[in-house]
Each structure stands twice: as C-alpha cells, then as structure tokens.
Amino acid sequence: MSMHPYPAVRRGRKRPAVDHVRGTVADFDRAAPVIDAYAKICRRMGDVGAGQMTKMCNQIAIAGLVQALSESLAFAQKAGWTWPMSSR
C-alpha cells in the first residue's frame, strides 16, 4: 500500500520526490514498475503496519527540528537581536 500524497499529483506535480510503500516483498516487486511511473524514489518500509512506524519517526524528527528552531529564536531574542536581520 502506498503512502503517496495523491492530491499533489492531481494538482499538477509530475513526480513527487519519494513514495513510501508497505507490504510484502512480492507485492512491492509487482507494484514497483507502476510506482516508478510517478515517483522518483520508492522505498519499501516493511510489512503492513510499518507505515505507522515510518510516520512516527518522521513526526519525531520534525518535532525536534521545530523545537530547536524555537529555542534558537528565543535565545536570539533574549540576546537583543532584532528581526529581520541584515546581511551587512
């Protein structure tokens, strides 16, 4: 089963960067030629149910990045930096 964001294809994107697929190896091998027609990269993430783990790992990574960005902006603000910052 594909985790591809199908609405993105309908909006005119030709090929999304990555498609994550879960299922048996045999099912993946059978579906690979079709997936290759619309995805640049396709990876089998595991058997059915692996998609939940993949999505959770992604959410943890994104949450960590957002938290780090928030902390750095708060630190800069407390240091007296003003926004937007000039490159000069």
C-alpha positions in Angstrom: 0.0 0.0 0.0 1.4 3.4 -1.0 1.6 6.4 1.3 1.8 8.8 -1.6 0.1 12.1 -1.4 -2.3 11.6 -4.3 -3.8 15.1 -4.1 -0.4 16.5 -5.0 -0.4 14.6 -8.3 -3.9 15.9 -9.1 -2.7 19.5 -8.6 -0.2 19.0 -11.4 3.0 17.8 -9.8 4.6 15.3 -12.2 6.6 13.2 -9.9 6.8 13.5 -6.1 10.3 13.1 -4.6 9.6 10.0 -2.5 6.9 7.3 -2.1 6.9 5.1 1.0 5.4 1.7 0.4 4.5 -1.0 2.9 3.6 -4.6 2.2 5.2 -7.9 1.3 8.3 -8.0 -0.8 6.4 -9.8 -3.6 3.7 -7.1 -3.6 6.3 -4.4 -3.7 8.2 -6.1 -6.6 4.9 -6.4 -8.5 3.9 -2.8 -7.9 7.4 -1.2 -8.5 7.0 -0.6 -12.2 3.8 1.3 -11.7 5.2 3.3 -8.8 8.3 4.2 -10.8 6.0 5.9 -13.3 5.0 8.6 -10.8 7.7 8.6 -8.1 11.4 9.5 -8.3 12.3 7.3 -5.3 10.3 4.4 -3.9 11.3 2.5 -0.8 9.6 -0.5 0.8 9.4 0.4 4.5 8.3 -3.1 5.7 5.3 -5.2 6.1 1.8 -3.9 6.6 1.9 -1.7 9.7 5.4 -0.4 9.0 3.8 2.8 7.7 2.7 3.8 11.2 6.3 3.5 12.5 7.6 5.4 9.5 5.2 8.3 10.0 6.0 8.4 13.8 9.8 8.6 13.1 9.1 11.4 10.7 7.0 13.3 13.2 9.6 12.9 15.9 12.3 14.3 13.6 10.2 17.2 12.5 9.1 18.0 16.1 12.8 18.1 17.1 13.6 20.5 14.3 10.8 22.8 15.2 11.7 22.7 18.9 15.4 23.5 18.1 14.3 26.4 15.8 12.0 27.8 18.5 14.8 27.6 21.1 17.3 29.4 18.8 14.8 32.2 18.1 14.0 32.6 21.8 17.7 32.7 22.5 18.4 35.3 19.8 15.5 37.5 21.1 16.8 37.4 24.6 20.2 38.4 23.3 18.6 41.5 21.9 18.7 40.6 18.2 16.1 42.3 16.1 14.2 40.9 13.0 14.7 40.9 10.1 18.4 40.7 10.4 20.5 42.5 7.9 23.2 40.6 6.0 25.6 43.5 6.4 
